[in-house]
């Protein structure tokens, strides 16, 4: 993935002029035409009118300064950008990259980006500490798509006792997922050795080298471990803590207050293009993603299909998930007791996107 993408393309729409010229020529032809020519002109007239109407409804191209996640978490969005699906909707991106969520918060604080995606557990404390932004919608999936993968000597959670487990970071959602998965299988934290071992390729390398006996990790590495005979999944994190909220879209206060129409266009487009990828470009996405993640198409397809149940594309931020997430974070002392989601998010834009696209809450009871 390139570290920066600067794609600002101006489109000049000339359809109205073409329609006008076509109409003039039709009028000249009709004045002395045969019956057959008159019928042809009459048939063409509605098409010309439709083209003129389409031109009048066209929106100017806008540019959004953004910082999006990479890896599987950002794969669909990055495919949609490269495919030109946003461009078709009149949206271009001026993209910069940051290593982590704190880097994205810094970019927003410095006024260098308008929107980003990532972990609400990091963003909400940042907003409470003065970052001028709010959560404005959900990512395409927001249920914590992490897998606990173990080497082949470990066949059950019970076998993890006394073993070394990679938790990605020293705190945060991936470590929390490990703790909750252990807890629900009757294993306490002091019965295992937990180490921060990074994410993606770095975490996978610690498993293949034997540095850890098991690790929490994103796909496609869970599928890859099985395919390469390195290990196998013990469980999916979202099956153990399905109410944990892990993926959000954040916008700067400047964008919210001064460019609300542009923010609305972007947010609505985000869900529209993700649905297009899922329903119209799925096979093409698999091919692209296999190259993007440097793995085979077979492994990539298995990885994506094994998580299809949480590819929700639903915009409206779930308040109950936010509250439950912060209960978990406070349980482990990773956020202060005074930190709450209140005032850190708005569903104004997300609800409009859901209404416009006819989306219903897939988790409503």
DAMO-V167388 format. One line per field, one symbol per residue. burial: I if it has 16 or more other C-alpha atoms within 10 Angstrom, else O. A space follows every 50 residues. Layout:
burial=???
This chain:
burial=OOOOOOOOOOOOOOIIOOIOOOIOOIOOOIOOOOOOOIOOIOOOOOOIOO IIOOOOOOOOIIIIIIIIIIIIIOIIIIIIIOIOIIIOIIIIIIIIIIOO IOOIIOIIIOOOIIIIIIIIIIIIIIIIOOIIIIIIIIIIIIIIIIIIII IOOIOOIOOIIOOIIIIIIIOIIIIIIIIIIIOOOOIOOOOOIIIOIIII OOIIOIIIOOOIIIIIIIIIIIIIIIOOOIIIIIIIIIOIIOIIIIIIII IIIOIIOOOOOIIIIIIIIIIIIIIOIOOOIIOOIIIIIIOIIOOOIOII IIIIOOOOOIIIIIIIIIOOIIIOIIIIIOOOOOIOOOOIIOOIIIIOII IIIIOOOOOOOOOOO
